[in-house]
Amino acid sequence: MASGSCKKLDRFPRRESDKQVDAPGQTFRHVTRLSRVLPAACFCGLVLLLWSSRTLRSDNFVFYLPTARSVIPLETIDGNKYLPLISILNTVGKVGALQEKRDSLKLWFGETQIEVRADDKKVRVNKSRLDLAGPVRRPKGQWLVPVDFLTTVLPRLTSETVEYQTGTNRVFIGDVRPISFTVRLDRTANGARVTVQFTDKVTMRTAASNGKWYLFLGGRPVEPLEQVFHFQDPYISELRFDDQDGAPKLILTPATGGLDLYPALAEGGKVLLADVLKPPPAPPQPAAVEQPMVATGSPQPAPAAAGGEELPAGPPLPVVVLDAAHGGTDVGARSRDGVLEKDLVAQIVARVRASLLAARKFRVVLTRVGDVNLTFEQRETAANLHRPYAFLTFHAGNLGVRTPRIVVYSYQAGSPAELHDNSEPRPLLVLWNKVYEVHLDQSRQLARVLQQKFAALPGLTTDEPQEAPVRGLRSVDAPAVAIEIGTLTPEADAGTLTDPSFQQQIANVAAAALDTWRGGTL
Amino acid sequence: MSPRTKILMLVLLVILAAGALYLHVLTQRVSFQPIAGSGEEVARTRLSEAALQSTAGPEQMATLYFPSFEQSTLREEKRPIAWAEADTDRIRQVLLALIEGSHQGYSRPLPTPTLIRAVFLAPDGTAFLDISTLATGDLNSGIADECLVVYSIVNSLAANLPAVKRVKILVQGQEVDTLNGHVDVTGFFVPDPARISVGP
């Protein structure tokens, strides 16, 4: 055993000095061993490389139907795009029954029987066989078909027309007429103008996130001629079309930070004009505006001038952040007649925004644009980045039998021990979860002003402003209040809450209260 | 193949067949096992179990605070409870009584499928309550309602257990932002008598 062990050490020297004293024959054996190991290592590396490329990335694919749209996750395997078979069929119609075996799947779609086999390009549709561009895959038990299934097989399964342009991530099924657009960039005196000419009317909503501007184009399906437009321009670097979440939108990337966007629709909605301008030199902030303590670090994305309203010249207007609670899969409360809190508060926020912009005394930033899930941190970050003058978050819920009713909340910690001693000087750095402490008094004042204004509305029940540990207010670096509107509960219909005139009254009062609190008269 | 090998193979086959049959029976049992009874029954069963497991003493009047969502307030309800000896068991008893629901028609703060996963009482008087995610799924939504839910628990515990000074709520053993999107439960809660309404 001892000699064997020594021989092994000679054949596989561990140290450099060992190699140097090797006899020629021993060195040859060492090289021979290496020549075996190296290809194996290369093979393993290649396998790992190929393995990673099989699931390199995933994306979304949008199915546009005459009355609906569906977003289906897209998988990229070996450079080919794949879609889940059952999701496709359930989007277009309904899978009646299916029979799954280890390497084959048989399913019934209406009167049609479809059979696929794993790693086989052939698809059997009733008695005919069709060839796909790539083999059917079955990773993690999910049956995936190449995207050309949409043009090869799908037209045989439905009587509707299927329009799919190869390379894109969207398909139009049935009587869907997508609009398209062209883009032109012009230089202006202190910026650049992007002109987007659409083939039909669009609507527009704006948002800003991560230093980019989002121009949502409404509900019409859009099929762009080009997905991305790159510009060699000092103001705008890229215009990208995106509908990965089912919402067609243009994403405008500024070439540098500190620019302002002024979007507007023209020609009845067929032309979108997006002016990207250098802001005028900022004069000192008015004394009334609270200076936030949270450091932003990165260049601040310029807020979209919502709705394309021209902003008056002069000192920068204070920013009001409006937060429509919930969103996406978090629907919040719901009424007996199916009104969801997320939709109701989004409507009210849109009206408050319009009222504030009409007064031309505030700039408005929305934390949530569209029906998306947002974390509290995302909302707070979006608000704090804009150094807001005030923050209003809107909720709807069960406020008892007296309806309509409004309660305004400011933040109160669950335990007095957590409260900040106002007599102490403000610390240089404030913990994220203690930011509310800095604005407690102002938040209470704002809540009081709002409550007084709401109390003047006829037919509306209001309570004294309340203090509660509302999570959405905790880390906002501004005077912040939550406005809860009720009653929205499964036991009753939403009633007045959905009435546009009621919502507009609420919006007008909120805007007036903000102006009163600032010291003006709206 | 020798006779001995054949016998061995036969025995192995019989064992394998018996195992497969037993597995099939087990699968059937698992498939047809009811997941849960009605919520009311589950809550009452758990309450009874807790009472049986604890060393119950003589019954005493407990003060519970149930939400009245319609009136946006907490309502007091007295109920006899045979208190256990340990404070953590008493905390469980209060929580189970809240889950069981009001006998006077007030609302239930936590839905009946709620499980109390763990309860700790720290020497400084902090009660840590670890409840299941089932507690958050069916909660009434809204700031006012969620406040009532939290303070229903906190005020009820403080009213019956002098050792409980403040309460920390965990869900599935983790600290969470909110129970259902509104009230910040990352911190501690002390009782808030202002949320209790007396009289009719």
Interface residues (C-beta under 8 A of the other chain):
Chain A: A325 H326 D330 G332 A333 R334 E341 F376 H395 A396 G397 N398 L399 G400 V401 V407 Y409 A413 G414 S415 P416 A417 E418 N433 D463 A468 P469 V470 R471 G472 R474 A482 E484 G486 L488 T489
Chain B: F69 E70 Q71 S72 N140 S141 G142 I143 A144 D145 C147 V150 R166 D177 T178 G181 H182 V183 D184 V185 T186 G187 F188 F189 V190
